[in-house]
Amino acid sequence: MDFTMTTQDLGSQVLDLPVKQRSELAAQLLASLDDLSETEIEQLWFAEAARRAAEINSGKVQCISAGQAHQKALTFLR
């Protein structure tokens, strides 16, 4: 019998927890990231950069200029 749980399965179960337990779990998970090695951090950033590049290349997302991003940020902060 296979008891393997996917991250999607786990996420669904975690989201059913009461708010306090979700908050405690989130704090534990975030704290666990403080212990990553430089190599692990570099690998995570590389994977994120590759994911974002694939989204741009596929047309799923569109780039905007730095000026447009700045204007959107200012509008958001007002």
mmCIF file of the N, C-alpha and C atoms, coordinates in Angstrom:
data_MODEL
# 
_entry.id   MODEL 
# 
loop_
_atom_site.group_PDB 
_atom_site.id 
_atom_site.type_symbol 
_atom_site.label_atom_id 
_atom_site.label_alt_id 
_atom_site.label_comp_id 
_atom_site.label_asym_id 
_atom_site.label_entity_id 
_atom_site.label_seq_id 
_atom_site.pdbx_PDB_ins_code 
_atom_site.Cartn_x 
_atom_site.Cartn_y 
_atom_site.Cartn_z 
_atom_site.occupancy 
_atom_site.B_iso_or_equiv 
_atom_site.pdbx_formal_charge 
_atom_site.auth_seq_id 
_atom_site.auth_comp_id 
_atom_site.auth_asym_id 
_atom_site.auth_atom_id 
_atom_site.pdbx_PDB_model_num 
ATOM 1   N N  . MET A 1 1  ? 0.850  -1.178 0.000   1.00 0.00 ? 1  MET A N  1 
ATOM 2   C CA . MET A 1 1  ? 0.000  0.000  0.000   1.00 0.00 ? 1  MET A CA 1 
ATOM 3   C C  . MET A 1 1  ? 0.896  1.242  0.000   1.00 0.00 ? 1  MET A C  1 
ATOM 4   N N  . ASP A 1 2  ? 0.580  2.205  -0.851  1.00 0.00 ? 2  ASP A N  1 
ATOM 5   C CA . ASP A 1 2  ? 1.373  3.424  -0.979  1.00 0.00 ? 2  ASP A CA 1 
ATOM 6   C C  . ASP A 1 2  ? 0.755  4.525  -0.131  1.00 0.00 ? 2  ASP A C  1 
ATOM 7   N N  . PHE A 1 3  ? 1.545  5.013  0.836   1.00 0.00 ? 3  PHE A N  1 
ATOM 8   C CA . PHE A 1 3  ? 1.073  6.079  1.713   1.00 0.00 ? 3  PHE A CA 1 
ATOM 9   C C  . PHE A 1 3  ? 1.729  7.414  1.375   1.00 0.00 ? 3  PHE A C  1 
ATOM 10  N N  . THR A 1 4  ? 2.238  7.540  0.157   1.00 0.00 ? 4  THR A N  1 
ATOM 11  C CA . THR A 1 4  ? 2.896  8.768  -0.259  1.00 0.00 ? 4  THR A CA 1 
ATOM 12  C C  . THR A 1 4  ? 1.873  9.886  -0.373  1.00 0.00 ? 4  THR A C  1 
ATOM 13  N N  . MET A 1 5  ? 2.227  11.022 0.201   1.00 0.00 ? 5  MET A N  1 
ATOM 14  C CA . MET A 1 5  ? 1.340  12.185 0.161   1.00 0.00 ? 5  MET A CA 1 
ATOM 15  C C  . MET A 1 5  ? 2.003  13.258 -0.686  1.00 0.00 ? 5  MET A C  1 
ATOM 16  N N  . THR A 1 6  ? 1.269  13.819 -1.602  1.00 0.00 ? 6  THR A N  1 
ATOM 17  C CA . THR A 1 6  ? 1.809  14.910 -2.414  1.00 0.00 ? 6  THR A CA 1 
ATOM 18  C C  . THR A 1 6  ? 1.717  16.208 -1.622  1.00 0.00 ? 6  THR A C  1 
ATOM 19  N N  . THR A 1 7  ? 2.445  17.219 -2.080  1.00 0.00 ? 7  THR A N  1 
ATOM 20  C CA . THR A 1 7  ? 2.363  18.518 -1.411  1.00 0.00 ? 7  THR A CA 1 
ATOM 21  C C  . THR A 1 7  ? 0.954  19.095 -1.550  1.00 0.00 ? 7  THR A C  1 
ATOM 22  N N  . GLN A 1 8  ? 0.286  18.764 -2.652  1.00 0.00 ? 8  GLN A N  1 
ATOM 23  C CA . GLN A 1 8  ? -1.094 19.240 -2.831  1.00 0.00 ? 8  GLN A CA 1 
ATOM 24  C C  . GLN A 1 8  ? -2.006 18.584 -1.802  1.00 0.00 ? 8  GLN A C  1 
ATOM 25  N N  . ASP A 1 9  ? -1.839 17.265 -1.578  1.00 0.00 ? 9  ASP A N  1 
ATOM 26  C CA . ASP A 1 9  ? -2.637 16.569 -0.566  1.00 0.00 ? 9  ASP A CA 1 
ATOM 27  C C  . ASP A 1 9  ? -2.380 17.164 0.821   1.00 0.00 ? 9  ASP A C  1 
ATOM 28  N N  . LEU A 1 10 ? -1.100 17.348 1.130   1.00 0.00 ? 10 LEU A N  1 
ATOM 29  C CA . LEU A 1 10 ? -0.727 17.899 2.427   1.00 0.00 ? 10 LEU A CA 1 
ATOM 30  C C  . LEU A 1 10 ? -1.284 19.306 2.596   1.00 0.00 ? 10 LEU A C  1 
ATOM 31  N N  . GLY A 1 11 ? -1.154 20.114 1.546   1.00 0.00 ? 11 GLY A N  1 
ATOM 32  C CA . GLY A 1 11 ? -1.674 21.479 1.605   1.00 0.00 ? 11 GLY A CA 1 
ATOM 33  C C  . GLY A 1 11 ? -3.162 21.512 1.867   1.00 0.00 ? 11 GLY A C  1 
ATOM 34  N N  . SER A 1 12 ? -3.898 20.625 1.224   1.00 0.00 ? 12 SER A N  1 
ATOM 35  C CA . SER A 1 12 ? -5.350 20.575 1.436   1.00 0.00 ? 12 SER A CA 1 
ATOM 36  C C  . SER A 1 12 ? -5.674 20.253 2.888   1.00 0.00 ? 12 SER A C  1 
ATOM 37  N N  . GLN A 1 13 ? -4.927 19.324 3.455   1.00 0.00 ? 13 GLN A N  1 
ATOM 38  C CA . GLN A 1 13 ? -5.169 18.955 4.855   1.00 0.00 ? 13 GLN A CA 1 
ATOM 39  C C  . GLN A 1 13 ? -4.780 20.082 5.802   1.00 0.00 ? 13 GLN A C  1 
ATOM 40  N N  . VAL A 1 14 ? -3.661 20.717 5.525   1.00 0.00 ? 14 VAL A N  1 
ATOM 41  C CA . VAL A 1 14 ? -3.194 21.808 6.383   1.00 0.00 ? 14 VAL A CA 1 
ATOM 42  C C  . VAL A 1 14 ? -4.178 22.966 6.359   1.00 0.00 ? 14 VAL A C  1 
ATOM 43  N N  . LEU A 1 15 ? -4.727 23.269 5.208   1.00 0.00 ? 15 LEU A N  1 
ATOM 44  C CA . LEU A 1 15 ? -5.672 24.387 5.115   1.00 0.00 ? 15 LEU A CA 1 
ATOM 45  C C  . LEU A 1 15 ? -6.972 24.122 5.866   1.00 0.00 ? 15 LEU A C  1 
ATOM 46  N N  . ASP A 1 16 ? -7.220 22.877 6.206   1.00 0.00 ? 16 ASP A N  1 
ATOM 47  C CA . ASP A 1 16 ? -8.402 22.535 6.997   1.00 0.00 ? 16 ASP A CA 1 
ATOM 48  C C  . ASP A 1 16 ? -8.166 22.708 8.501   1.00 0.00 ? 16 ASP A C  1 
ATOM 49  N N  . LEU A 1 17 ? -6.911 22.953 8.899   1.00 0.00 ? 17 LEU A N  1 
ATOM 50  C CA . LEU A 1 17 ? -6.604 23.140 10.314  1.00 0.00 ? 17 LEU A CA 1 
ATOM 51  C C  . LEU A 1 17 ? -7.157 24.471 10.811  1.00 0.00 ? 17 LEU A C  1 
ATOM 52  N N  . PRO A 1 18 ? -7.390 24.578 12.115  1.00 0.00 ? 18 PRO A N  1 
ATOM 53  C CA . PRO A 1 18 ? -7.790 25.872 12.688  1.00 0.00 ? 18 PRO A CA 1 
ATOM 54  C C  . PRO A 1 18 ? -6.682 26.905 12.469  1.00 0.00 ? 18 PRO A C  1 
ATOM 55  N N  . VAL A 1 19 ? -7.051 28.170 12.456  1.00 0.00 ? 19 VAL A N  1 
ATOM 56  C CA . VAL A 1 19 ? -6.131 29.267 12.169  1.00 0.00 ? 19 VAL A CA 1 
ATOM 57  C C  . VAL A 1 19 ? -4.891 29.223 13.069  1.00 0.00 ? 19 VAL A C  1 
ATOM 58  N N  . LYS A 1 20 ? -5.071 29.011 14.351  1.00 0.00 ? 20 LYS A N  1 
ATOM 59  C CA . LYS A 1 20 ? -3.931 29.004 15.280  1.00 0.00 ? 20 LYS A CA 1 
ATOM 60  C C  . LYS A 1 20 ? -2.933 27.914 14.905  1.00 0.00 ? 20 LYS A C  1 
ATOM 61  N N  . GLN A 1 21 ? -3.406 26.730 14.577  1.00 0.00 ? 21 GLN A N  1 
ATOM 62  C CA . GLN A 1 21 ? -2.501 25.644 14.203  1.00 0.00 ? 21 GLN A CA 1 
ATOM 63  C C  . GLN A 1 21 ? -1.815 25.930 12.872  1.00 0.00 ? 21 GLN A C  1 
ATOM 64  N N  . ARG A 1 22 ? -2.549 26.525 11.926  1.00 0.00 ? 22 ARG A N  1 
ATOM 65  C CA . ARG A 1 22 ? -1.931 26.895 10.636  1.00 0.00 ? 22 ARG A CA 1 
ATOM 66  C C  . ARG A 1 22 ? -0.835 27.926 10.862  1.00 0.00 ? 22 ARG A C  1 
ATOM 67  N N  . SER A 1 23 ? -1.104 28.886 11.733  1.00 0.00 ? 23 SER A N  1 
ATOM 68  C CA . SER A 1 23 ? -0.131 29.926 12.035  1.00 0.00 ? 23 SER A CA 1 
ATOM 69  C C  . SER A 1 23 ? 1.129  29.336 12.658  1.00 0.00 ? 23 SER A C  1 
ATOM 70  N N  . GLU A 1 24 ? 0.956  28.438 13.603  1.00 0.00 ? 24 GLU A N  1 
ATOM 71  C CA . GLU A 1 24 ? 2.099  27.795 14.251  1.00 0.00 ? 24 GLU A CA 1 
ATOM 72  C C  . GLU A 1 24 ? 2.908  26.982 13.234  1.00 0.00 ? 24 GLU A C  1 
ATOM 73  N N  . LEU A 1 25 ? 2.222  26.263 12.361  1.00 0.00 ? 25 LEU A N  1 
ATOM 74  C CA . LEU A 1 25 ? 2.903  25.468 11.337  1.00 0.00 ? 25 LEU A CA 1 
ATOM 75  C C  . LEU A 1 25 ? 3.648  26.367 10.357  1.00 0.00 ? 25 LEU A C  1 
ATOM 76  N N  . ALA A 1 26 ? 3.021  27.469 9.964   1.00 0.00 ? 26 ALA A N  1 
ATOM 77  C CA . ALA A 1 26 ? 3.669  28.405 9.047   1.00 0.00 ? 26 ALA A CA 1 
ATOM 78  C C  . ALA A 1 26 ? 4.947  28.962 9.674   1.00 0.00 ? 26 ALA A C  1 
ATOM 79  N N  . ALA A 1 27 ? 4.903  29.299 10.953  1.00 0.00 ? 27 ALA A N  1 
ATOM 80  C CA . ALA A 1 27 ? 6.086  29.816 11.644  1.00 0.00 ? 27 ALA A CA 1 
ATOM 81  C C  . ALA A 1 27 ? 7.191  28.769 11.678  1.00 0.00 ? 27 ALA A C  1 
ATOM 82  N N  . GLN A 1 28 ? 6.833  27.515 11.927  1.00 0.00 ? 28 GLN A N  1 
ATOM 83  C CA . GLN A 1 28 ? 7.823  26.434 11.942  1.00 0.00 ? 28 GLN A CA 1 
ATOM 84  C C  . GLN A 1 28 ? 8.448  26.243 10.565  1.00 0.00 ? 28 GLN A C  1 
ATOM 85  N N  . LEU A 1 29 ? 7.620  26.279 9.535   1.00 0.00 ? 29 LEU A N  1 
ATOM 86  C CA . LEU A 1 29 ? 8.130  26.092 8.176   1.00 0.00 ? 29 LEU A CA 1 
ATOM 87  C C  . LEU A 1 29 ? 9.057  27.235 7.775   1.00 0.00 ? 29 LEU A C  1 
ATOM 88  N N  . LEU A 1 30 ? 8.663  28.472 8.083   1.00 0.00 ? 30 LEU A N  1 
ATOM 89  C CA . LEU A 1 30 ? 9.517  29.614 7.767   1.00 0.00 ? 30 LEU A CA 1 
ATOM 90  C C  . LEU A 1 30 ? 10.837 29.551 8.526   1.00 0.00 ? 30 LEU A C  1 
ATOM 91  N N  . ALA A 1 31 ? 10.791 29.160 9.785   1.00 0.00 ? 31 ALA A N  1 
ATOM 92  C CA . ALA A 1 31 ? 12.014 29.051 10.584  1.00 0.00 ? 31 ALA A CA 1 
ATOM 93  C C  . ALA A 1 31 ? 12.944 27.979 10.017  1.00 0.00 ? 31 ALA A C  1 
ATOM 94  N N  . SER A 1 32 ? 12.373 26.942 9.440   1.00 0.00 ? 32 SER A N  1 
ATOM 95  C CA . SER A 1 32 ? 13.201 25.863 8.888   1.00 0.00 ? 32 SER A CA 1 
ATOM 96  C C  . SER A 1 32 ? 14.016 26.333 7.693   1.00 0.00 ? 32 SER A C  1 
ATOM 97  N N  . LEU A 1 33 ? 13.578 27.392 7.034   1.00 0.00 ? 33 LEU A N  1 
ATOM 98  C CA . LEU A 1 33 ? 14.309 27.917 5.887   1.00 0.00 ? 33 LEU A CA 1 
ATOM 99  C C  . LEU A 1 33 ? 15.568 28.669 6.309   1.00 0.00 ? 33 LEU A C  1 
ATOM 100 N N  . ASP A 1 34 ? 15.644 29.078 7.566   1.00 0.00 ? 34 ASP A N  1 
ATOM 101 C CA . ASP A 1 34 ? 16.830 29.778 8.065   1.00 0.00 ? 34 ASP A CA 1 
ATOM 102 C C  . ASP A 1 34 ? 18.054 28.873 8.092   1.00 0.00 ? 34 ASP A C  1 
ATOM 103 N N  . ASP A 1 35 ? 17.853 27.569 8.063   1.00 0.00 ? 35 ASP A N  1 
ATOM 104 C CA . ASP A 1 35 ? 18.943 26.615 8.174   1.00 0.00 ? 35 ASP A CA 1 
ATOM 105 C C  . ASP A 1 35 ? 19.466 26.130 6.825   1.00 0.00 ? 35 ASP A C  1 
ATOM 106 N N  . LEU A 1 36 ? 19.009 26.732 5.724   1.00 0.00 ? 36 LEU A N  1 
ATOM 107 C CA . LEU A 1 36 ? 19.459 26.289 4.407   1.00 0.00 ? 36 LEU A CA 1 
ATOM 108 C C  . LEU A 1 36 ? 20.903 26.698 4.165   1.00 0.00 ? 36 LEU A C  1 
ATOM 109 N N  . SER A 1 37 ? 21.629 25.841 3.452   1.00 0.00 ? 37 SER A N  1 
ATOM 110 C CA . SER A 1 37 ? 23.008 26.169 3.093   1.00 0.00 ? 37 SER A CA 1 
ATOM 111 C C  . SER A 1 37 ? 23.011 27.138 1.913   1.00 0.00 ? 37 SER A C  1 
ATOM 112 N N  . GLU A 1 38 ? 24.149 27.759 1.669   1.00 0.00 ? 38 GLU A N  1 
ATOM 113 C CA . GLU A 1 38 ? 24.274 28.664 0.524   1.00 0.00 ? 38 GLU A CA 1 
ATOM 114 C C  . GLU A 1 38 ? 23.956 27.924 -0.773  1.00 0.00 ? 38 GLU A C  1 
ATOM 115 N N  . THR A 1 39 ? 24.412 26.694 -0.884  1.00 0.00 ? 39 THR A N  1 
ATOM 116 C CA . THR A 1 39 ? 24.154 25.888 -2.091  1.00 0.00 ? 39 THR A CA 1 
ATOM 117 C C  . THR A 1 39 ? 22.665 25.658 -2.271  1.00 0.00 ? 39 THR A C  1 
ATOM 118 N N  . GLU A 1 40 ? 21.956 25.328 -1.199  1.00 0.00 ? 40 GLU A N  1 
ATOM 119 C CA . GLU A 1 40 ? 20.513 25.110 -1.282  1.00 0.00 ? 40 GLU A CA 1 
ATOM 120 C C  . GLU A 1 40 ? 19.788 26.395 -1.679  1.00 0.00 ? 40 GLU A C  1 
ATOM 121 N N  . ILE A 1 41 ? 20.220 27.513 -1.111  1.00 0.00 ? 41 ILE A N  1 
ATOM 122 C CA . ILE A 1 41 ? 19.603 28.803 -1.441  1.00 0.00 ? 41 ILE A CA 1 
ATOM 123 C C  . ILE A 1 41 ? 19.833 29.132 -2.910  1.00 0.00 ? 41 ILE A C  1 
ATOM 124 N N  . GLU A 1 42 ? 21.053 28.928 -3.398  1.00 0.00 ? 42 GLU A N  1 
ATOM 125 C CA . GLU A 1 42 ? 21.357 29.184 -4.809  1.00 0.00 ? 42 GLU A CA 1 
ATOM 126 C C  . GLU A 1 42 ? 20.501 28.308 -5.717  1.00 0.00 ? 42 GLU A C  1 
ATOM 127 N N  . GLN A 1 43 ? 20.326 27.035 -5.351  1.00 0.00 ? 43 GLN A N  1 
ATOM 128 C CA . GLN A 1 43 ? 19.504 26.127 -6.155  1.00 0.00 ? 43 GLN A CA 1 
ATOM 129 C C  . GLN A 1 43 ? 18.052 26.593 -6.192  1.00 0.00 ? 43 GLN A C  1 
ATOM 130 N N  . LEU A 1 44 ? 17.545 27.047 -5.059  1.00 0.00 ? 44 LEU A N  1 
ATOM 131 C CA . LEU A 1 44 ? 16.165 27.544 -5.015  1.00 0.00 ? 44 LEU A CA 1 
ATOM 132 C C  . LEU A 1 44 ? 16.000 28.787 -5.877  1.00 0.00 ? 44 LEU A C  1 
ATOM 133 N N  . TRP A 1 45 ? 16.958 29.712 -5.820  1.00 0.00 ? 45 TRP A N  1 
ATOM 134 C CA . TRP A 1 45 ? 16.868 30.922 -6.638  1.00 0.00 ? 45 TRP A CA 1 
ATOM 135 C C  . TRP A 1 45 ? 16.986 30.584 -8.117  1.00 0.00 ? 45 TRP A C  1 
ATOM 136 N N  . PHE A 1 46 ? 17.852 29.633 -8.459  1.00 0.00 ? 46 PHE A N  1 
ATOM 137 C CA . PHE A 1 46 ? 17.987 29.230 -9.859  1.00 0.00 ? 46 PHE A CA 1 
ATOM 138 C C  . PHE A 1 46 ? 16.675 28.623 -10.366 1.00 0.00 ? 46 PHE A C  1 
ATOM 139 N N  . ALA A 1 47 ? 16.059 27.768 -9.554  1.00 0.00 ? 47 ALA A N  1 
ATOM 140 C CA . ALA A 1 47 ? 14.786 27.156 -9.941  1.00 0.00 ? 47 ALA A CA 1 
ATOM 141 C C  . ALA A 1 47 ? 13.708 28.220 -10.119 1.00 0.00 ? 47 ALA A C  1 
ATOM 142 N N  . GLU A 1 48 ? 13.686 29.217 -9.237  1.00 0.00 ? 48 GLU A N  1 
ATOM 143 C CA . GLU A 1 48 ? 12.697 30.297 -9.344  1.00 0.00 ? 48 GLU A CA 1 
ATOM 144 C C  . GLU A 1 48 ? 12.937 31.124 -10.602 1.00 0.00 ? 48 GLU A C  1 
ATOM 145 N N  . ALA A 1 49 ? 14.199 31.430 -10.892 1.00 0.00 ? 49 ALA A N  1 
ATOM 146 C CA . ALA A 1 49 ? 14.522 32.187 -12.103 1.00 0.00 ? 49 ALA A CA 1 
ATOM 147 C C  . ALA A 1 49 ? 14.111 31.407 -13.348 1.00 0.00 ? 49 ALA A C  1 
ATOM 148 N N  . ALA A 1 50 ? 14.362 30.108 -13.363 1.00 0.00 ? 50 ALA A N  1 
ATOM 149 C CA . ALA A 1 50 ? 13.986 29.271 -14.503 1.00 0.00 ? 50 ALA A CA 1 
ATOM 150 C C  . ALA A 1 50 ? 12.469 29.228 -14.664 1.00 0.00 ? 50 ALA A C  1 
ATOM 151 N N  . ARG A 1 51 ? 11.743 29.135 -13.542 1.00 0.00 ? 51 ARG A N  1 
ATOM 152 C CA . ARG A 1 51 ? 10.272 29.108 -13.586 1.00 0.00 ? 51 ARG A CA 1 
ATOM 153 C C  . ARG A 1 51 ? 9.742  30.416 -14.164 1.00 0.00 ? 51 ARG A C  1 
ATOM 154 N N  . ARG A 1 52 ? 10.307 31.531 -13.707 1.00 0.00 ? 52 ARG A N  1 
ATOM 155 C CA . ARG A 1 52 ? 9.852  32.835 -14.203 1.00 0.00 ? 52 ARG A CA 1 
ATOM 156 C C  . ARG A 1 52 ? 10.191 33.019 -15.679 1.00 0.00 ? 52 ARG A C  1 
ATOM 157 N N  . ALA A 1 53 ? 11.367 32.582 -16.090 1.00 0.00 ? 53 ALA A N  1 
ATOM 158 C CA . ALA A 1 53 ? 11.748 32.681 -17.503 1.00 0.00 ? 53 ALA A CA 1 
ATOM 159 C C  . ALA A 1 53 ? 10.810 31.850 -18.368 1.00 0.00 ? 53 ALA A C  1 
ATOM 160 N N  . ALA A 1 54 ? 10.441 30.665 -17.894 1.00 0.00 ? 54 ALA A N  1 
ATOM 161 C CA . ALA A 1 54 ? 9.514  29.811 -18.651 1.00 0.00 ? 54 ALA A CA 1 
ATOM 162 C C  . ALA A 1 54 ? 8.154  30.484 -18.783 1.00 0.00 ? 54 ALA A C  1 
ATOM 163 N N  . GLU A 1 55 ? 7.687  31.159 -17.722 1.00 0.00 ? 55 GLU A N  1 
ATOM 164 C CA . GLU A 1 55 ? 6.407  31.875 -17.792 1.00 0.00 ? 55 GLU A CA 1 
ATOM 165 C C  . GLU A 1 55 ? 6.469  33.002 -18.818 1.00 0.00 ? 55 GLU A C  1 
ATOM 166 N N  . ILE A 1 56 ? 7.574  33.710 -18.853 1.00 0.00 ? 56 ILE A N  1 
ATOM 167 C CA . ILE A 1 56 ? 7.734  34.799 -19.831 1.00 0.00 ? 56 ILE A CA 1 
ATOM 168 C C  . ILE A 1 56 ? 7.793  34.234 -21.239 1.00 0.00 ? 56 ILE A C  1 
ATOM 169 N N  . ASN A 1 57 ? 8.606  33.198 -21.433 1.00 0.00 ? 57 ASN A N  1 
ATOM 170 C CA . ASN A 1 57 ? 8.776  32.601 -22.757 1.00 0.00 ? 57 ASN A CA 1 
ATOM 171 C C  . ASN A 1 57 ? 7.486  31.994 -23.299 1.00 0.00 ? 57 ASN A C  1 
ATOM 172 N N  . SER A 1 58 ? 6.647  31.472 -22.408 1.00 0.00 ? 58 SER A N  1 
ATOM 173 C CA . SER A 1 58 ? 5.396  30.848 -22.843 1.00 0.00 ? 58 SER A CA 1 
ATOM 174 C C  . SER A 1 58 ? 4.293  31.872 -23.085 1.00 0.00 ? 58 SER A C  1 
ATOM 175 N N  . GLY A 1 59 ? 4.527  33.124 -22.675 1.00 0.00 ? 59 GLY A N  1 
ATOM 176 C CA . GLY A 1 59 ? 3.506  34.153 -22.820 1.00 0.00 ? 59 GLY A CA 1 
ATOM 177 C C  . GLY A 1 59 ? 2.513  34.180 -21.675 1.00 0.00 ? 59 GLY A C  1 
ATOM 178 N N  . LYS A 1 60 ? 2.746  33.345 -20.667 1.00 0.00 ? 60 LYS A N  1 
ATOM 179 C CA . LYS A 1 60 ? 1.835  33.299 -19.520 1.00 0.00 ? 60 LYS A CA 1 
ATOM 180 C C  . LYS A 1 60 ? 1.838  34.624 -18.757 1.00 0.00 ? 60 LYS A C  1 
ATOM 181 N N  . VAL A 1 61 ? 2.992  35.265 -18.706 1.00 0.00 ? 61 VAL A N  1 
ATOM 182 C CA . VAL A 1 61 ? 3.105  36.583 -18.075 1.00 0.00 ? 61 VAL A CA 1 
ATOM 183 C C  . VAL A 1 61 ? 3.805  37.529 -19.036 1.00 0.00 ? 61 VAL A C  1 
ATOM 184 N N  . GLN A 1 62 ? 3.574  38.806 -18.869 1.00 0.00 ? 62 GLN A N  1 
ATOM 185 C CA . GLN A 1 62 ? 4.211  39.806 -19.703 1.00 0.00 ? 62 GLN A CA 1 
ATOM 186 C C  . GLN A 1 62 ? 5.083  40.700 -18.840 1.00 0.00 ? 62 GLN A C  1 
ATOM 187 N N  . CYS A 1 63 ? 6.197  41.107 -19.395 1.00 0.00 ? 63 CYS A N  1 
ATOM 188 C CA . CYS A 1 63 ? 7.114  42.007 -18.684 1.00 0.00 ? 63 CYS A CA 1 
ATOM 189 C C  . CYS A 1 63 ? 6.610  43.439 -18.786 1.00 0.00 ? 63 CYS A C  1 
ATOM 190 N N  . ILE A 1 64 ? 6.948  44.226 -17.783 1.00 0.00 ? 64 ILE A N  1 
ATOM 191 C CA . ILE A 1 64 ? 6.686  45.654 -17.833 1.00 0.00 ? 64 ILE A CA 1 
ATOM 192 C C  . ILE A 1 64 ? 8.000  46.364 -17.529 1.00 0.00 ? 64 ILE A C  1 
ATOM 193 N N  . SER A 1 65 ? 8.086  47.619 -17.907 1.00 0.00 ? 65 SER A N  1 
ATOM 194 C CA . SER A 1 65 ? 9.315  48.376 -17.677 1.00 0.00 ? 65 SER A CA 1 
ATOM 195 C C  . SER A 1 65 ? 9.469  48.691 -16.191 1.00 0.00 ? 65 SER A C  1 
ATOM 196 N N  . ALA A 1 66 ? 10.679 49.062 -15.814 1.00 0.00 ? 66 ALA A N  1 
ATOM 197 C CA . ALA A 1 66 ? 10.937 49.453 -14.428 1.00 0.00 ? 66 ALA A CA 1 
ATOM 198 C C  . ALA A 1 66 ? 10.093 50.671 -14.059 1.00 0.00 ? 66 ALA A C  1 
ATOM 199 N N  . GLY A 1 67 ? 9.937  51.585 -15.011 1.00 0.00 ? 67 GLY A N  1 
ATOM 200 C CA . GLY A 1 67 ? 9.119  52.773 -14.756 1.00 0.00 ? 67 GLY A CA 1 
ATOM 201 C C  . GLY A 1 67 ? 7.667  52.419 -14.472 1.00 0.00 ? 67 GLY A C  1 
ATOM 202 N N  . GLN A 1 68 ? 7.129  51.486 -15.252 1.00 0.00 ? 68 GLN A N  1 
ATOM 203 C CA . GLN A 1 68 ? 5.750  51.060 -15.022 1.00 0.00 ? 68 GLN A CA 1 
ATOM 204 C C  . GLN A 1 68 ? 5.622  50.365 -13.659 1.00 0.00 ? 68 GLN A C  1 
ATOM 205 N N  . ALA A 1 69 ? 6.599  49.550 -13.324 1.00 0.00 ? 69 ALA A N  1 
ATOM 206 C CA . ALA A 1 69 ? 6.568  48.861 -12.034 1.00 0.00 ? 69 ALA A CA 1 
ATOM 207 C C  . ALA A 1 69 ? 6.621  49.875 -10.891 1.00 0.00 ? 69 ALA A C  1 
ATOM 208 N N  . HIS A 1 70 ? 7.447  50.891 -11.057 1.00 0.00 ? 70 HIS A N  1 
ATOM 209 C CA . HIS A 1 70 ? 7.570  51.935 -10.044 1.00 0.00 ? 70 HIS A CA 1 
ATOM 210 C C  . HIS A 1 70 ? 6.249  52.680 -9.878  1.00 0.00 ? 70 HIS A C  1 
ATOM 211 N N  . GLN A 1 71 ? 5.611  53.037 -10.982 1.00 0.00 ? 71 GLN A N  1 
ATOM 212 C CA . GLN A 1 71 ? 4.325  53.735 -10.916 1.00 0.00 ? 71 GLN A CA 1 
ATOM 213 C C  . GLN A 1 71 ? 3.260  52.874 -10.250 1.00 0.00 ? 71 GLN A C  1 
ATOM 214 N N  . LYS A 1 72 ? 3.232  51.582 -10.588 1.00 0.00 ? 72 LYS A N  1 
ATOM 215 C CA . LYS A 1 72 ? 2.261  50.689 -9.961  1.00 0.00 ? 72 LYS A CA 1 
ATOM 216 C C  . LYS A 1 72 ? 2.495  50.583 -8.468  1.00 0.00 ? 72 LYS A C  1 
ATOM 217 N N  . ALA A 1 73 ? 3.768  50.521 -8.064  1.00 0.00 ? 73 ALA A N  1 
ATOM 218 C CA . ALA A 1 73 ? 4.093  50.436 -6.649  1.00 0.00 ? 73 ALA A CA 1 
ATOM 219 C C  . ALA A 1 73 ? 3.646  51.713 -5.922  1.00 0.00 ? 73 ALA A C  1 
ATOM 220 N N  . LEU A 1 74 ? 3.908  52.862 -6.520  1.00 0.00 ? 74 LEU A N  1 
ATOM 221 C CA . LEU A 1 74 ? 3.494  54.127 -5.897  1.00 0.00 ? 74 LEU A CA 1 
ATOM 222 C C  . LEU A 1 74 ? 1.975  54.194 -5.761  1.00 0.00 ? 74 LEU A C  1 
ATOM 223 N N  . THR A 1 75 ? 1.264  53.771 -6.790  1.00 0.00 ? 75 THR A N  1 
ATOM 224 C CA . THR A 1 75 ? -0.195 53.763 -6.751  1.00 0.00 ? 75 THR A CA 1 
ATOM 225 C C  . THR A 1 75 ? -0.693 52.841 -5.652  1.00 0.00 ? 75 THR A C  1 
ATOM 226 N N  . PHE A 1 76 ? -0.064 51.691 -5.541  1.00 0.00 ? 76 PHE A N  1 
ATOM 227 C CA . PHE A 1 76 ? -0.451 50.709 -4.525  1.00 0.00 ? 76 PHE A CA 1 
ATOM 228 C C  . PHE A 1 76 ? -0.228 51.254 -3.117  1.00 0.00 ? 76 PHE A C  1 
ATOM 229 N N  . LEU A 1 77 ? 0.850  51.993 -2.928  1.00 0.00 ? 77 LEU A N  1 
ATOM 230 C CA . LEU A 1 77 ? 1.202  52.495 -1.593  1.00 0.00 ? 77 LEU A CA 1 
ATOM 231 C C  . LEU A 1 77 ? 0.384  53.698 -1.154  1.00 0.00 ? 77 LEU A C  1 
ATOM 232 N N  . ARG A 1 78 ? -0.338 54.316 -2.066  1.00 0.00 ? 78 ARG A N  1 
ATOM 233 C CA . ARG A 1 78 ? -1.130 55.500 -1.708  1.00 0.00 ? 78 ARG A CA 1 
ATOM 234 C C  . ARG A 1 78 ? -2.365 55.140 -0.977  1.00 0.00 ? 78 ARG A C  1 
# 
